[in-house]
Amino acid sequence: MLNQEIMKINHGKILVLNGIHKDFETGDSSVRVLNGIDLEIEHGESVALVGPSGTGKSTLLQIAALLEKPTRGNVIINGVRANGLDDDDKSRIRRECLGFVYQSHNLLPEFNALENVIIPQLIRNTKLSVAKTKALALLEKVGLTHRLNHMPKQLSGGEQQRVAIARCLANDPMLIMADEPTGNLDPKTAELIFDLFLHLSRNIKVSVFMATHNADLANSLDRVVSLYPGSAS
């Protein structure tokens, strides 16, 4: 549980971004990547984030996931204002509410595919037997039952991404944030993964916030948000 003094607001939204600015320091000057972004995502809504490379899509996802601090602005997740929270409380919010799929997979290299999906569940004190059963089911959904005992270095890029997606789903997140989740996958596998995201959003009411360059994928989600240098629409 979060500290009792943390107040909940905007309860109807899973994610609220209000006036998000992000500047990066470069020597004696700074570069503004995000300039006053406002965005709300409903429970169960799927939103595609599109725009040219370098417009800050990954940065916005990192800020929304509480992995990076905005220069200024508010991030509210499931009614909890994240500004001013300490690292422990931010970690709790991520564990209890969020799943994240990175462009670079970020699998634990010393553990096999099955273990990579089990470990996040153990961190939430799930029994090992329950965690293993769920990990097996998730890896079956992404078509990797034949690669359970393979280490990340023994998997292709696409296979690693599928493990990362299964890991993301392991703790039943309320909101999945994905940064080009199908970018390293062949068309058939990409369609499988995309159908899984749509199923989660439409049937289980998991919210999805996804950065993508895939126009067909983006237009299949509930809403498309376009990010341009200095603004979003």
C-alpha positions as CSV (number, residue, x, y, z in Angstrom):
1,M,0.0,0.0,0.0
2,L,1.1,3.6,-0.6
3,N,1.7,5.9,2.3
4,Q,-1.6,7.0,3.8
5,E,-0.9,10.7,3.2
6,I,-0.9,10.2,-0.6
7,M,-4.2,11.6,-1.8
8,K,-6.1,10.2,-4.8
9,I,-7.5,12.6,-7.5
10,N,-8.9,12.2,-11.0
11,H,-10.1,8.7,-10.1
12,G,-11.7,8.0,-13.5
13,K,-8.4,8.1,-15.4
14,I,-5.6,5.6,-15.3
15,L,-3.1,8.2,-16.5
16,V,-3.1,12.0,-16.5
17,L,-0.2,14.1,-17.8
18,N,-0.6,17.8,-17.1
19,G,1.8,20.4,-18.5
20,I,4.7,18.0,-19.0
21,H,7.9,19.8,-20.0
22,K,11.3,18.1,-20.4
23,D,14.6,19.9,-21.0
24,F,17.9,18.2,-21.4
25,E,21.1,20.0,-20.5
26,T,23.8,20.1,-23.1
27,G,26.9,21.8,-21.8
28,D,26.0,25.5,-21.2
29,S,22.6,25.3,-22.9
30,S,19.5,23.2,-22.7
31,V,17.3,21.5,-25.3
32,R,13.5,21.3,-24.8
33,V,12.1,18.0,-25.9
34,L,8.6,18.2,-24.5
35,N,6.7,21.5,-24.2
36,G,3.6,21.4,-22.1
37,I,2.1,18.0,-22.9
38,D,-1.4,17.3,-21.7
39,L,-2.9,13.8,-22.0
40,E,-5.5,11.7,-20.3
41,I,-6.1,8.0,-20.7
42,E,-9.2,6.2,-19.5
43,H,-9.3,2.8,-17.9
44,G,-9.4,0.2,-20.7
45,E,-8.5,2.7,-23.4
46,S,-5.8,2.0,-25.9
47,V,-3.8,5.0,-27.2
48,A,-1.1,5.1,-29.9
49,L,1.7,7.7,-29.7
50,V,3.1,8.6,-33.1
51,G,5.5,11.1,-34.5
52,P,8.9,11.5,-36.2
53,S,12.0,10.1,-34.5
54,G,13.5,12.6,-32.1
55,T,10.2,14.2,-31.0
56,G,10.3,12.7,-27.5
57,K,8.0,9.7,-27.7
58,S,10.3,7.5,-25.6
59,T,10.9,10.3,-23.2
60,L,7.2,10.9,-22.7
61,L,6.7,7.2,-22.0
62,Q,9.6,7.1,-19.5
63,I,8.1,10.1,-17.7
64,A,4.6,8.5,-17.7
65,A,6.1,5.3,-16.2
66,L,7.8,7.3,-13.5
67,L,11.2,6.2,-14.8
68,E,12.3,9.8,-15.5
69,K,11.3,13.1,-14.0
70,P,9.8,15.9,-16.0
71,T,11.4,19.3,-15.8
72,R,8.0,20.4,-14.7
73,G,4.4,19.2,-14.9
74,N,2.2,16.6,-13.1
75,V,2.0,12.8,-13.6
76,I,-1.1,11.2,-12.0
77,I,-1.5,7.4,-12.2
78,N,-4.7,5.7,-11.1
79,G,-5.6,8.8,-9.1
80,V,-2.2,9.2,-7.3
81,R,-0.2,12.3,-8.0
82,A,3.4,11.1,-8.4
83,N,5.1,14.5,-8.0
84,G,7.0,14.6,-4.7
85,L,6.8,10.8,-4.1
86,D,10.0,9.1,-2.9
87,D,11.5,6.3,-5.0
88,D,9.9,3.5,-2.9
89,D,6.4,4.8,-3.5
90,K,7.1,5.3,-7.2
91,S,8.4,1.7,-7.3
92,R,5.1,0.5,-5.6
93,I,3.0,2.3,-8.2
94,R,5.0,0.7,-11.0
95,R,4.7,-2.7,-9.4
96,E,1.0,-2.4,-8.7
97,C,-0.3,-0.5,-11.8
98,L,2.2,-0.5,-14.7
99,G,3.8,-2.8,-17.2
100,F,6.5,-1.6,-19.6
101,V,7.9,-3.0,-22.8
102,Y,11.2,-1.5,-23.8
103,Q,12.7,-1.2,-27.3
104,S,15.9,-2.9,-26.0
105,H,14.1,-5.9,-24.3
106,N,16.1,-5.4,-21.0
107,L,15.9,-9.1,-20.1
108,L,18.0,-10.4,-17.2
109,P,20.9,-12.1,-19.1
110,E,21.7,-14.7,-16.4
111,F,18.2,-16.1,-16.3
112,N,16.3,-18.1,-19.0
113,A,13.1,-17.1,-20.7
114,L,10.8,-18.8,-18.1
115,E,12.7,-17.3,-15.2
116,N,12.6,-13.8,-16.7
117,V,8.8,-14.0,-16.5
118,I,8.7,-15.6,-13.1
119,I,11.0,-13.2,-11.3
120,P,8.7,-10.1,-11.4
121,Q,5.9,-12.1,-9.8
122,L,8.2,-13.3,-7.0
123,I,9.1,-9.6,-6.3
124,R,5.3,-9.1,-5.6
125,N,5.4,-12.2,-3.2
126,T,3.6,-14.5,-5.6
127,K,4.2,-18.2,-4.7
128,L,6.7,-19.8,-7.0
129,S,4.3,-22.5,-8.1
130,V,1.7,-19.9,-9.1
131,A,4.3,-17.7,-10.8
132,K,5.6,-20.6,-12.8
133,T,2.1,-21.6,-14.0
134,K,1.3,-18.1,-15.1
135,A,4.7,-17.6,-16.8
136,L,4.2,-20.8,-18.8
137,A,0.7,-19.7,-19.9
138,L,2.0,-16.2,-20.9
139,L,5.0,-17.7,-22.9
140,E,2.5,-20.0,-24.6
141,K,0.4,-17.0,-25.6
142,V,3.4,-15.4,-27.3
143,G,4.5,-18.6,-29.0
144,L,7.6,-19.5,-27.0
145,T,6.8,-22.8,-25.3
146,H,9.8,-24.3,-27.2
147,R,12.2,-21.7,-25.8
148,L,11.5,-21.8,-22.1
149,N,15.0,-22.8,-21.0
150,H,16.9,-20.7,-23.4
151,M,19.0,-17.8,-22.2
152,P,18.4,-14.3,-23.7
153,K,21.7,-14.6,-25.7
154,Q,20.3,-17.8,-27.3
155,L,17.1,-16.0,-28.5
156,S,16.6,-13.9,-31.5
157,G,15.7,-10.2,-31.1
158,G,12.1,-11.0,-31.9
159,E,12.0,-13.9,-29.3
160,Q,13.6,-11.6,-26.7
161,Q,10.8,-9.1,-27.3
162,R,8.2,-11.7,-26.9
163,V,9.7,-12.7,-23.6
164,A,9.7,-9.0,-22.6
165,I,6.0,-8.7,-23.4
166,A,5.2,-11.9,-21.4
167,R,7.2,-10.4,-18.5
168,C,5.2,-7.1,-18.8
169,L,1.9,-9.0,-18.4
170,A,3.1,-11.2,-15.5
171,N,1.7,-9.0,-12.7
172,D,-1.6,-8.0,-14.4
173,P,-0.8,-4.3,-15.0
174,M,-3.7,-1.8,-15.2
175,L,-1.7,0.2,-17.8
176,I,0.8,-1.2,-20.3
177,M,3.3,1.2,-21.8
178,A,5.1,0.0,-24.8
179,D,7.9,1.6,-26.8
180,E,7.8,0.2,-30.4
181,P,6.9,-3.3,-29.1
182,T,6.6,-4.9,-32.5
183,G,9.5,-3.1,-34.1
184,N,11.8,-6.1,-34.0
185,L,9.2,-8.8,-34.9
186,D,8.4,-10.4,-38.2
187,P,4.9,-9.5,-39.6
188,K,3.2,-12.7,-38.4
189,T,4.6,-12.5,-34.8
190,A,3.9,-8.7,-34.7
191,E,0.2,-9.4,-35.6
192,L,0.1,-12.1,-32.8
193,I,1.5,-9.6,-30.2
194,F,-0.7,-6.8,-31.4
195,D,-3.9,-9.0,-31.2
196,L,-2.8,-9.8,-27.6
197,F,-2.6,-6.1,-26.7
198,L,-6.0,-5.5,-28.3
199,H,-7.6,-8.4,-26.4
200,L,-6.2,-7.1,-23.1
201,S,-7.6,-3.6,-23.8
202,R,-11.0,-4.6,-25.2
203,N,-11.9,-7.7,-23.2
204,I,-10.0,-7.3,-19.9
205,K,-10.0,-3.5,-19.8
206,V,-6.2,-3.1,-19.5
207,S,-5.2,0.4,-20.7
208,V,-2.4,0.5,-23.4
209,F,-0.2,3.5,-24.2
210,M,2.0,2.6,-27.1
211,A,4.6,4.5,-29.2
212,T,4.8,3.1,-32.7
213,H,5.7,3.9,-36.3
214,N,3.3,1.2,-37.5
215,A,0.3,3.2,-39.0
216,D,-1.9,0.1,-39.3
217,L,-1.3,-0.8,-35.7
218,A,-1.8,2.8,-34.5
219,N,-5.1,3.2,-36.3
220,S,-6.4,0.0,-34.8
221,L,-6.2,1.5,-31.3
222,D,-8.9,3.6,-29.7
223,R,-7.1,6.9,-30.2
224,V,-4.0,8.3,-31.9
225,V,-1.9,11.1,-30.3
226,S,0.6,12.8,-32.6
227,L,3.8,14.2,-31.1
228,Y,5.6,16.9,-33.0
229,P,8.7,19.0,-31.9
230,G,7.4,21.2,-29.2
231,S,3.8,20.1,-29.1
232,A,1.3,17.2,-29.0
233,S,-2.1,16.9,-30.5
